[in-house]
Amino acid sequence: MTDDRVLEEVMVTARKHEESLQDTPVAITAFSASALAAAGIANTRDLQYAVAGLNITEGARKTPSIFIR
């Protein structure tokens, strides 16, 4: 079985303007819904176990503090 799907271009707005993923000097981690399910990722907090450099902690008033190193 072959997968003939091709992703032609990904646009990123990480730096407050639209640019191609290839031109963005940041790490991008992308998951399909089936990959998230297979990894047991059920909520946003679980992402820190699958995304390098992502740290999610509980901040003041139980609000999440999200850091990317």
C-alpha positions as CSV (number, residue, x, y, z in Angstrom):
1,M,0.0,0.0,0.0
2,T,1.4,3.4,-1.0
3,D,0.4,6.8,0.2
4,D,0.1,9.1,-2.8
5,R,-0.9,12.2,-0.8
6,V,1.5,15.2,-1.2
7,L,1.7,18.3,0.9
8,E,2.6,21.1,-1.5
9,E,3.1,24.1,0.9
10,V,2.6,24.9,4.5
11,M,2.1,28.5,5.5
12,V,3.2,29.6,9.0
13,T,2.3,32.7,10.9
14,A,4.6,32.2,13.9
15,R,6.4,35.5,13.4
16,K,3.3,37.6,12.9
17,H,3.4,37.4,9.2
18,E,2.7,34.7,6.7
19,E,5.7,32.8,5.3
20,S,6.5,29.4,3.9
21,L,7.4,26.6,6.4
22,Q,10.7,26.2,4.6
23,D,11.6,29.9,5.3
24,T,10.6,29.8,9.0
25,P,13.6,29.6,11.3
26,V,11.7,27.7,14.0
27,A,11.0,24.0,14.7
28,I,7.6,22.8,13.7
29,T,6.0,19.6,15.0
30,A,2.9,18.3,13.3
31,F,0.7,15.3,14.2
32,S,-2.2,13.7,12.5
33,A,-5.3,12.8,14.6
34,S,-4.4,9.1,14.4
35,A,-0.8,9.8,15.5
36,L,-2.1,11.8,18.5
37,A,-4.4,8.9,19.4
38,A,-1.6,6.3,19.0
39,A,0.7,8.3,21.3
40,G,-2.0,8.6,23.9
41,I,-2.2,12.4,23.6
42,A,-5.7,13.3,25.0
43,N,-5.2,17.0,25.8
44,T,-2.9,20.0,25.4
45,R,-0.8,19.2,28.5
46,D,0.0,15.7,27.0
47,L,1.7,17.4,24.0
48,Q,4.8,18.2,26.2
49,Y,5.6,14.5,26.2
50,A,5.8,14.4,22.4
51,V,7.1,17.9,21.4
52,A,10.8,18.6,22.0
53,G,11.3,21.7,24.1
54,L,7.6,22.2,25.1
55,N,7.0,22.6,28.8
56,I,3.5,23.2,30.2
57,T,3.1,23.9,33.9
58,E,0.3,25.2,36.1
59,G,0.7,28.9,36.8
60,A,-1.0,31.3,39.1
61,R,-4.8,30.7,39.5
62,K,-4.4,27.3,37.8
63,T,-3.8,28.9,34.4
64,P,-1.3,27.0,32.2
65,S,2.2,28.5,31.7
66,I,3.5,27.3,28.3
67,F,7.2,27.6,27.4
68,I,9.1,26.5,24.3
69,R,12.8,26.3,24.7
